[in-house]
Amino acid sequence: MKLRTIALVLTVVFAFAVAHAQTGVYVTADTQQFNQMGVDGHAPPGGQTDRPLLIGAAYGVYYDINHLPRHGAFKTGPIVLGIDARGDTFRLTEYGSQFDRQDGIFSIRVATKKPLLLKTTPYLQGGFGIGHTRIPFRTTYNNNFIYQVSLGADLRLHGRLDWRLFEVSAGALAKYPTGYYSFNGGAGPNQSNYLLTFGTGLVFRSR
């Protein structure tokens, strides 16, 4: 998925969300551990698992649902249900080449209706999307199904501004080819690639 496509999807979701005035727009600085055999350019075959750390950013919007338009109150108790749409970009330069990743992910979100201890709002979400990946020494990208589960907490700072204290995500790129081996040009067998991501940043709420 190209960045322009991700931006278009996020714009449409954001326009829908703003119309109902229960939204949060956020940007975070992220680090992602990419776990798979042979993704590093000089990694030998035979079972070595590489764990490069990629640096990047995520940008997105969430919409929490605690009422339905034209249908009065939609009671969800002490929690709210919602959706989250995001794009992220990761980079890493190594061995004279570059690791490039962009994802577009749509998730279902559960959060507390009111801030809890120390004015924090914890949330849990899980979703899926498209991962757009190019490992070092490859000239083409792979588009793969990606799924991810995230746990995080936002801290009220001032007015409508929150600090996303942390977000920890675990997921995988389904059937992503293994890395660059000299004897097969990097076209290793398909296998899932496991991802562990940590992020922190800022959130602007509409309420």
N, C-alpha and C positions, 0 to 999 in steps of 0.2 A: 504494500500500500504506500503510495507516494505521500509526501508531507502535505501537498495541496489537497489531496483527498481527505486526509485526517482533519485538516483545518476546516474543510467544508462541512464534514460530519459534525464537528464540535460546534460550528457556527449555527447549524440548524437546531441542534439540541439546546444550545444556549438560548436561542430565540424563543423556543417553546417554554423553557424553564422560566425566563424572565417574565413571560406573560402571566405566570402564576405566582410570581414574587416569593418563592421559597427556595432560594438557590444559594450555592456557594461556588465561586470561581477561584481556582487555586493554581499556583505554580510551585514546584518543589525541585530541589537539587537532589539527585539520586546517584547511588552507587549500585551496580548490579554485578553479581558473581555469575559467570556463564560457565556451567559445568558440563563438559563433554569430552570424550576421547578425541584427541588429535586436532583441535581447533587452532592451536598454535602452529605457526609455520614450520618450526624446527622440531616439532614433537615426533618421536619415532612411533611406528606402529607397535601393536602388541599389548594393548590394554592400558596405556598411560592416560589418565584423566587430567585434562587441563582445567584450570580455574582462573581465567583472566578476570580482572576487575575492570569493568567499564564505567565511565563517568558520563553523566548526562543530566537531563531535566525532564520533568513531566508537567503537563499543562492540561487542565480540564475543567469540568463543571459537574456539580451534583445537584439533584433536585429531590428534596425530601417531601413525601406525600403524607400530610396529616388531615387533608380534607379533599373531597372530590368536587370539582366545579359543578354547580347547579344541583348538587345532591346533598348539601349540608355537611354535617360533621362526619368524618370517616375515622372512627375511634380506633386508635392503635395502642392504647394504654401508655406505658412509660417509654415506648419506643416509637420511632418513625420509620417508615419504609420508603425507599427511594431508588433512584438510578444514578449511575455515574458514567460519564463518557470522557475518555482521556486519550491523549497522544503522548508518546515519549520518544526521546532521541538519545542514543548512547554512542560514545566514540572511545576508541583506544588505538594509539599508535604503537606498533611494536614490529621489530625485525624489518624496519624500513617500509612497512605497509600499514594498512589501517583496518581496524574492526569497525563496521558501521551497522547500527541497528535502529530501526524505527518501529514502534508498535502503535496500533489503534485498538483500544479495548473498551467494551461496554459491560457494565457490571450491575448487579442488584445489590443494594446497600441497606444495611440496618444500623441505626444510630439511636442513642438515647435522646428523648424528646427535650430534656433540659440538661444543662451542664451538671456534672457530678463533682467529685472531690477536686478542689483547687480550680474550679471553673473549667474543667476539661470535659469534652464531649467525645467519648469513645465510639468507634464504629467498626463494623465488620462488613466486608463485601467480597463478592466473587463473580467472575465473569469470563468473557472470552473475546477473541478478536483475531486480527491478522498481525503476524510478526514479519517484518521486512529486514532481512539479515544478509550481510556480506562479511565473510571472515577474511583475514589477511591472505593476500596472494590470489584471491579469487577476483575475477573480472565481472561477475554477475551476482545478482541478489537472488535469494530464495524467499518466496512468500509461503508462510506456514501458519496453520491454525495454532493459536496461543491461548492458554487458559491460566488463570491466576486467582489466588485468594489473598486478601489483604486485611491487616489489622492495624488500626491507628487511633490517634487521639488528637483533637484540636483544642487549644487553650485560648480562652477569650483574652484578648489584649486590651483593646480600646474600641468602643463603639461597635462597628461591624467587622473589625479586623481581628482575625484569629492567627495564631501561630500553630502550624501543623507540627506538633512536637516530634512525632515520628510516624512513619508508616512502614511496616514490614510486609513484604509480599513474597509468596512462594508460588511458582508455576512452572510451566514447561512449554517449549516449542515442540509440537507433535511431529514426529518423523522428519527431523532435520538431519541432512546428510553430515557425516563426520568430516573432519578437517583435512588439511592439505598433506597428503602423502605423495611422495615423489613417484611411486609406482602406479598410482591410479588417478593422479591429478586432483585428489581431494574428494572424488566421488565415492566415498565410503558407504557402508550400509546405512539404511535409514534407521534412526533411533530417536527417542525423545531426548530433548536437551533441557536440563533442569536449570531454573533461574531463581536466584535469591536476591531480592532488591530491598534496599533501605533508603528512605527519603525523608526530608524535612523541608518546610517552606512556609508560605503565607497563603491565607484564605481570606477572601472578602465575601461576606454574607450579605444577602439582600435584606435580612431581618436580624 
